[in-house]
Amino acid sequence: MVSIRVFGSNRQKIIPITRELRSIVKYSCSETLYEEGYKGEFEVSVTFTDNDGIREINKEYRDIDKETDVLSFPMTNEGEEFTVDPETGCKMLGDIVISIEKAIAQADEYGHSFRRELAFLTVHSMLHLLGYDHERSEEEEREMFGKQEIVLEALGLGR
């Protein structure tokens, strides 16, 4: 069995972060772990921001001065065990930062719902937290994007 605690922070004023949106994020995290075969208790931090906010974070931590849709900050380096929160006993995955502004624009651009885009960005980021990286090779990109579609299908948000 897998369970996840999602700690959320809202740093944008574009849309309210409703219970439904928080549920989409939580189920996306949980389903990603399930599809990847993880068991146990996990926690992740998710911050919702706007394009200006994610641009600042991207510049500060990646030295890239432009907006993006999602950023992932894993708590482990490749091959390491997860750090365990001594208070909760949960394995800490890391931090996800999502630009709500960019997610809305991309949903419109790709012709699907905001819900699907939010789930996609969450799953994409979770896979990064679990060690996947589509920027290393074309093979890893195909593998990661295939896994994203499997999770989105399981969530009922496939193409």
N, C-alpha and C positions, 0 to 999 in steps of 0.2 A: 504494500500500500504506500502511496505517496501523498504527502500533504504539503501545502505551501502557505506561508504567511507573507502577505504583501503589505509593505509599508508604503503608503502613498503620500505625496506632497504635491500641491497644486501651486504653480508659480505663473499662471496665465489667467487672463480674464476674457478669453474668446468665447468659451462655452463653460457651463457648469459641469463639473465632474460628478455625474450622478451615480447612484448605486448600480445602475445597469452598466455604465462604462467601467466602474471598478470591478464588476463581476466578469465582464469580458476579459479584462486584463488578468484577473486571478485564474479564470478557467483556461486561458491561453497558456499561462505559466504552468499550471498543473498538468494540462494535456501534453505539453512539450516534455515535461519530466516523465510522464507515463509512457509516451511513445518511445522515449529514449531508454526505457527500462530502469529508471531510477526508483529507488525505494527509500522511505524514510521521511524525515521532516526537514523542510527547507525554508529559507526566507530570502526575500529579494526586496530591494527598495526601488520604487518607481516614482519618478518626478515628471510631472506634466508641465511643459513650458511653452513659450511661443518662439517664433523664429529668431528674435533678438536674443532671447535667453539661451537657446541652444547654440547660437553662433558664438556667444561669449564662452560657453563651456568648451566648445570645439576648439576655439583659439587657445584657451588656457591650457587644456590637457593634451591637445593633438597638434597644436601650432598650425591649425588650418582655420583661416579667417573667413569662414562662410557658414551659412546655415546648412543643416542637414535634417533628416527626418527622425533619426534615432541614434543614440549613442549607448554603448555598453561598456561597463567598467567591471570586469570580473574580479572577484576577491582572491583568485588563485592564479598562478602562472601555469602554463602548459605542463601537464603531467603531475601537478601537485594535488594533494588531498584538499578537500574543502575545509575551510576554517569553521570551527563549531562555536556558536554563540554560547558562552558559559552559563548565561541566565536561562536560556530556553532549550538548549540542547539541539537547536536547529543548525543545519549546515547552511552557511551564508554563501549565497551565489554571487552577489554583487549589486551593482546599481544599473538601472535602466533610465534613460532620459528620453522622453518623447516630445517632439514639437507637435502640439495639437494643431497649430496653424498649418504646418506642412502636411499633416495627416489629412486634414480637410481638403486641401488643394490636391493631394495625390489621389484621394478617393474620387474626386470630380474628374481629374485627368484620366484615370484608369477606368472610369465608368462603373465603379462598384460602391458599395455603402461605406460610410465612415466606420461602422462597426467592423466590417471586414478589414479595412485598412489598419484600424487600431489593433485588431487581433494579429494581423500580419506583422506589424512592427514589433509587437510584443514577442511573438514566436521567433522572429528573426533575431531579436536581441537576446532572448533566452538561449538560443543555439550558440550565439557568441559567448555567453557566460559559461556554457558547457564545453567550450573549447573549439568550436567550429569557426572557420575563417574563410569566407569566399574570396578574399583578396590574395590568398597564397597561390592558388592554382585554379585552372578551369575545371579540373576534376572535383576539387573541393567545393567550388561554386555550384556545380551540378548536384553534388550530394546534398549540400546545405539547402538549396532551393527545392529539391525533391522532398526533403524532410519537412520543410515548411508547408508544402502542399498537403502532405499526409496529415499533419496536425490540423491544418485549416479544414480539411475534409471531415476529420473526426469531430470538429467543433460545429459542423454544418455550415461552414463559411467558405467552401471551395468555390472554384470558378464555375 
